[in-house]
Amino acid sequence: IVPGKMEITKLLVDGIETNYKIEQTLCEIDLEKPINPDENLEITIEFYQNIPKNADRYGYYNDVVSLGNWCPILAVYDDDGWHKDQFLPIGDPFYSDSSIYEVEISLPENYVLASTGELINTKKTDDYITYTYEAYPVRDFAIMFSNEYGVLEDKYHDINIYSFLIGEDLEKNKNSLNFAKDSIAIFSELFGKYPYQNYSIAQNFMNFGGMEYPQLCQIKYVDYNDKKISYYRNEFVIAHETAHQWWYSVVGNDEINEPWLDEAFAVYSTHQYFINKYSETDPQFIYSQRNRTIQAPLKVMSKTIRDYEDFGKYSAEIYKGGSDLLFKLEEHLGKEVMYEILRRYYEEYKFENADITGFINICEEVSEKDLSEFFSPYFDN
């Protein structure tokens, strides 16, 4: 492993060099005067990075560069004040607002690029191509590129769907594109329309199944035509990461302090994908049910990422146990009421940050029931 590094070379506020302080993954900037509501200022940050050699969501490995969580973003300010959480080694330790991005990326012309956003311009200079992307509104901007990528594409209604694959025999690996298209179709029908023009999945050599970003998901490289467990698992992974386009990308939340609201929803949605796509005797459906859930642990809705020392227990309780709570809620209220709750939740918090209290309020409004007795075992108080 080659370690990464980021160094700020210049920081300006409204064109004037300004003092700032770095503490691990936080940068605090000194302002000469407070910013009042409805006032604007411009912060310019110039920096360079050494990209680590690392098979992860941020790094390069085997000719694939994955840039997830690479650029500075504004910390969230909400009713609890500024959220100054440092990076944590377990889960997805992120909390971000939706923002507008315009990004230029210059690459050698033999590289293929996958990115958040919509491509609005390309310009060739010598042996380089500069791509200009716009993205609105998104919580982060991810980039992947490789000189080994081939691309397959399809459409679902007016949505362009792309699969960036490592290797030469693209048609042989078309299943990945079909899984992504089916996921977009099923979730759009169940929860509300996917709001962007493009959606991409791109392979890399990460050590785990996948990672979600707005309009782009990283997927671990496998042979998609291997009709073994890896084949079934990768449909599960692609459906899961695509579900995060609804629960993370569009409806955001504090993934550090309320991780249940993120991963449990993605797992529950992934199972809805299999339930709505396959018959109960199909091998894919059977595989998904074997990996369905464990019993929802008590107080799971009050758990934070900091409560876990290893990913195994975190995954068991938040992913599987958390989704079991949603299945119990479905059994309590009925499937159609549950779907209506999720559609309402998606529409009400689109491009905003939700919290557990807001979700429970919607559950009670849609179902017209007092659910305090149902939810109380899953809270500390």
N, C-alpha and C positions, 0 to 999 in steps of 0.2 A: 504494500500500500504506500502510495506517495501522498503525503499530507497536502491539503489545500491551504490557501491563504487569501485573505482579502485585505487590501490596504487603501484607505482613502487618501487621495493625493491633493484634493481641493474641495472645500465646502463653502458655498456662498449662500447668503440670505439676501434676496433682492439685489444680487450683484456685488455684495460686499462680503469679504472674507470674515468668517465668524468662528468663535471658539466652540469646540465640541468635546465631548468626553465619550470614550469607548469603554464599555464594560462587557466583555465576552461578546454576546450577539446583540447588544443594545448600543445605540448611539444617541446620546442626549445633546441637543443643540441649544446653545445660549441665544436667547432672543433679547434685543435691546428693550423691547416693550411687549406687553401681552398682545395676543391677537383677539380682537373683539369679534362677536358674532357677525357674520356676513362680510368680514374683512378677508382679504387675500394676501398671501405672500408667496414668493417663488424661492424654493430651495434647490440649489444645484449641487449635486454630489458627483465628483469625478473619482473613479476608483479603478483598480485593476485586481484581477484574481488569478491565482494559480489554481487550476482545476485539479482536484486530487485524482490519482489513479485509484479507482474505487468502484466496485460493482454495486452501485446504490443509486438512489434517486438524484444525487448530485455527484458527478464524477465522470471519468472516461474509462472504458474497458473494452478491449478487443474492437477498436475502431468505431465505437459508438460513444458519443458525447451526450450526456444527460444533464441538463441544467434545470433542476427543480429547486425552488426557493433560493435562487441565486442573486436576486436584486433586492436592494433595500426597499422596504415598504413602511408606511406610516403605522405606528402602533394604534390599536383601537382605543378610543375614548368613549366610555359609556357611563351609565349611572354610577358605576363603581370607580370612576376615574380612569387614569391611564393604565393599560395592561402592559406591565413590564416583564412578562414571563420570559425567562431564558429558554434556550433550546433544551429539550429533554430527550433521552435516548430511547424512550418507549412511546409507541403510538404515533399519532400525528399532532405534535405540540404546536398547533397553529390557531390563530384567531385573527381574522383580517376583514376589512371592509371592502365592498365592491368599488372599483375605481375604473378610470378611463386610461388606456395605454395606447401610446404610439411608439413602436419599436422598429429600429433599423438593424438588420443583421447582415453582415458581410462575410461570405464564405468562399473558399475556392470553388470553381464551377463544377468540380466533380463530386461535390457533397450534396446530399439530398436532405432537405430541411423539413422538420415537423414542428409546429408551433401553435401556441394559443393565438387566437385572433383571426382576422380576415385579411388575406393578402390584397393590398391595394396598389402595389407598384413593385416592379423589378428594374434594376439598372445594371448593365454589365460594364465592367471596367477592367481591361486587361484580362487576367485569368480569374477575376473575382466577380461574384454577383451579389448585389445589395438588394435585400428584400425588405419592404416596408409593410408592417402589419398594424392594423388598428384593432383594438379589443375594447368592447364596452357592453355592459359593465362586468368586470371579472375581479376575482379576489387575488389573483397572482398571475404571473406570465411565465410559462414554461417553454423551454426550447430543447429540441433533440436534433442531432444531425449525425450523419455517417456517410462514408463513401461506399458502404456495403448495402445501403437500403435499396430495395425495390418497392414500388407503390402499387397497390390495388385500390380501386375506388368504386363507389356505388352511390345511390341516392335513396333516401326515404322521403317521399314528397319533395320539399324544397331544401332538404338538408343534405349536404355533401358529406359522405363518410369515407374515410381513408384508413388503409392499413399499411403501415410501414414495416416491411419484413426484411429480415436478414437472410440472404441466400438467393439463389438464382431461379429456382423453380417456384414462381409465385403462384401459379394456378393450383399447384399441388397443395398450397397452404391457404387456399381461399376461405377455409372455414373461419379463420379469425375475422375476416371482413363480414361474413354472414352473422357471426355471433354479435358483433358490434351493431350491425343494422337491426337485427332482431331485438336487441336490448333497447335501442332508441325507440323503435316502434312500440314495443310493449309498455315501456315506462311512460311514453307520451300519451298512450291510450289510458293508462291507469291513473296517472298522477297529474298530468298537464303537459302541454307541448314543450318540447326542447326548444329553448329560446334563441339559439345561435344558428348561423348559416353552416358551420363546419363542425365536424367531430372527427378526431383522429385517435387511433391507437398505434403505438410504436414500440417495437421490441428493443430491449436492451438485455444486459447480462446481470441484472440485479439479483440479490440473494434471496428475495422473497417474491411473491406472486405478481404484485403490481402496485402502482401508486397513481392517485388521481390528481389532475390539475384541470383548470377550466379549459374545456374543449380538447384536452389532450390527456391521454392516459398512457403511462409506461407499463409495459407488459413483459414479464420475464420470457426470454427466448426458450421455446421448445419446438419440437416437431409436431405441428397441429394435426398431422395425419396419423400419428401414433395412436392407434385405437386401444390404448391402455388407460390407466388412471390419469396420465398426464393430459390426454385428450379431453376427458370429462372435466378435470380440474381447471383447464384453461378456459372452457366455456363459463365455468363458475366464476373464475377470476375476471374475465372480460365483462360479464354481466354485473359483477360486484362493483368494479371500478366505474362502469358506466352509470350505475345507480347513484354514485357520488356526484354525477353531474346535477342531479336533483338535490341530494342531501350533502352539501358542502359547497358546490360551485354556485348554485342558484340560491338555495336556502342555507345560509351560513350559521355558524354558532361558535361558541367558545369551546374548541375541541380539547382544551387543557382541563378546564373545570367542569365541563359537561360532555364528556366523550360519548356517553350513551346516545345523545341526540344525533350523533354522526354515524358511528359504526353500526349500531343496532338497526338503524333505519336502512342502511345499505344492505345488511345481511337479510333483513326481512324482505326488502324489495327484490333481492336476488332470488329468494325462494319463490316469490310471486312470479318472477320471470319463468322459472321452470314449471310452476303450477299452471300457468297460462299457455305455455308452449307445448308441453309434452303430455302424453297419456301416462297414467300411473304405472304402466308396465314397461315404459321406455327406459333403457339403461341410464340415460342422462337424468331422468326424473328420480330414479332409484338412488343414483349417486348423490344427488342434491339432498334427498331426505336423510341419507346416512350422515350427512354433514350438517343436518339442520340446526339443532339447538341443544343446549343443556338447560336444566331447570334454572329459571331466572333467580339469581341470588338476592337475598334480602339487601335492601339499601343500595341497590345497584344504581339508582338514579342520582344518588348523592356521591358516588365515587368520582374521583378525579384521577388524572394520569399519575399524579404524585403518590397515590395510594398503592402503586404496583412497583415491584422491584424486578420483575421479569415479564417478558412479553407473553409467555405461555399462559400465566394466570390472567393477565390483562385481556388476552384474546378470548379465553374461555368465558370470562365474566361479562365483558363489555360487548364483544361480537355475538357470541352464541347465547349466553344468558340474557343479554340485553334484548336480542331479537325474540327470545322466548316470551318476554314480557309483552311485546307487540302482538305475538300470536295469541297470548292470553286475552289481551284487549279485544282482538278480533273475535275470539270465541264469546266474549262477554257481550259484545255489541252487535255482532254479525258482520259478514264480509263486506256487504255493500255500504254499511255505515262506516266501516273502517276505511274503505276506499274514498268515501266522501270526505272524511276527516283529513286524509292525506292530500286530497285535491285542494281543499280549503286552506290547509296549512301551507302548501306550496304557493298558492296564489297570494295569500296574505303576507308571506315573508319573502317573496321573490326579490332577490338582490339585497335583502336585509339580513340582519342577524337575529335569529330566534333564540328563545330560551325554553327551558322545560315548563316553566309556569305558563308561557304563552301557548305551548302545545296542549297542556292539560285544559286550559280555557277553551280552546277550539274543540277538543274532545267533548267537553260538557255542553258546549253550545250546539254542536251538530247532533249529538245523541240525545240532547235534552234530558240528561241524567246527572245526578250528583255522583262523581266518581272518586270522591275523597277516600272512601273505604277501599276501593279497588287499588288506588295508588299508594296508600299510606305505608304498606309493608316495605316499599322499595325506597323509602326516604329515611334519613337519620332522624328527622323530627317532622 
